[in-house]
């Protein structure tokens, strides 16, 4: 198993971060690296932000003046990454998730917040490894299949509903 350090930081106050989300994020990051046979020690940063903050970042870095669910900031190109000289780990990049948007999308899609955050994390990790669904429909299909396969591998399948119907 690849040695992985995941830094998770909450930079928003709108949504309480549910118990277990940090562990879920680490599991998702590890699952992507395992699925992709990434054999090097690695580091990833994941931040939760507000809709206002992700909109600002989206405008600055993607020239899109809109709220989005997740942004990926890869630190590597063509499989070459900067190395943390203190740890020897490859620095894959940063993942930024709007927790407020994740909550809304979970409700819209009828699944749990955990499923949504798991999906966004896996999606973003694939971006950090060089996948880009915006290149072509083939790339999009490849990425979607990988996302679902990885989520299924850790027990978060698309066909399972995580909505709590007990009230």
N, C-alpha and C positions, 0 to 999 in steps of 0.2 A: 504494500500500500504506500502511496506517495505521502511523504511528510508534508503536511499542509498547515499553515498558520492563517487563520481568518480573523481579521480585526472587524468587529461589528460595533458601530457607533450610532446612537440615536440623537439626531440633530433636529428633532421636531417635538412639538408638545401637543399636537392635535389629537393623536391617537396613542393610547397606551399600548406599548409593545407587549403582546401576549407572552405568557410563560412558555418556554420551549422554542421560541422562534429562533433564538441564536443557535441553538443546537441543530434545528432544522436547516438553517443556512449552512452551517458547517457540513452537515450530511450531504446536502445538495452539491456543494462545491467539491467535496471529496468524490461523490458519485460521478461527476462530470470528468474529473481527472482520471479516475479509474476507467471509465468508459472509453476515454480517448487515449488510454495507455500513456499518460503523461508521467514519465518516470522520475522527474526531477523534484527536489523539494521546492515548494512554492508558497507564495504569500498573496493574499487577496484582501482588499479592504471593502467592506460593505457599510453604507451609510443610509439611514432612514432620514428623509427630509420632508418638508411641507410641500404642498402643491405650489406655493409661491416660489420656493427655492428651486424646485425642479423645472419650473417654467423659465426662471432666469437662466439656469444652466443650459436648458434646451435652446434658448434664444442665442446665448453666447457661443455655444459649441456646435450647434446644428442649424442655426439661423431659422429656427422654427419657434414662433411666438405662441406657444401653446403648452398646456400641462401635458405631461406624458407619465407613464407608469414607472419606467426604469430607463436609466442611461448607463452605458458602459464606456469606460475610459481605459482602453488597453495600453499597457506600457511596453508592449512588444510589437514587433512587426515581422511577418514571415517566420514565425517560430523563434525569433531571437528576442530575449528579454533582458532587462537590466537585472543585475544580481545584487542582493543585499550583502554587502561585504562582511557584516557582523554575523549573519546566519548562514550564508551560502545559498539561500533560497532565491529562486527566480521570482521577481515581482511581476505578477500577471496584470495587475491594474486595479481599478476602482469600479465598484458597482454602487449606483445611487438609486434608491427605491423611494417613491412617494408612497408612504404608508396610507395616507388618506385615499389615494387613487386605488391602491391595492384593496382596501376595504370595499370601496364602491364596485370594483370589478368582481370581487368575490360574490357580492350580493347579486350583481347583474348576471353572472354565469351560473349562479346557484350552487356554488361550492364554498368550502371553508376558506378563511383567510390564510390558513396554513398551506392549502393547495395553491392559492394564488401567489404567495410569497415564494413557495418552492418553485413554481413555474418561472417566476420572474428571475429568481436566482440562477436556475439552470440556463435559462435563455441568455442571461447576461454573461455567465461563465463561458458559454459557447462563443459569444462575441469576443471575449477576452482571448480566446484561443484561435481567433481568426475567421470564424464563420460569419457570414453576412447575408441575411435573408433578403436584403434590398437589392442585391446584385442581379438576381434572376429568379424566376419561378422554380427552377431546379434547386438552386441554393436554399430557397424558402422551404421547399418540400424536404430536403435533406435535413435542414435544421429542425423543422417540426417533428420529423420522425425521431431524431436523436433526443429531442426534449421529452417526448412521450415515453420513449424507451428508458431513458434515465429515471424519470419520475416513477415509472412502473417498477424499475429495479429497486427503488427504495420504498415501495408500497404506497405511492400516491398516484394511482392510475386515474385516467380521465373518466372511466366508466363508474368510478365510485363517487357517490355523493357524500360530502362531509357536512352537509347542512344539518344542524341540530333541530329536529322536529318536536322534541319534547319541551313543552311549556306548560 
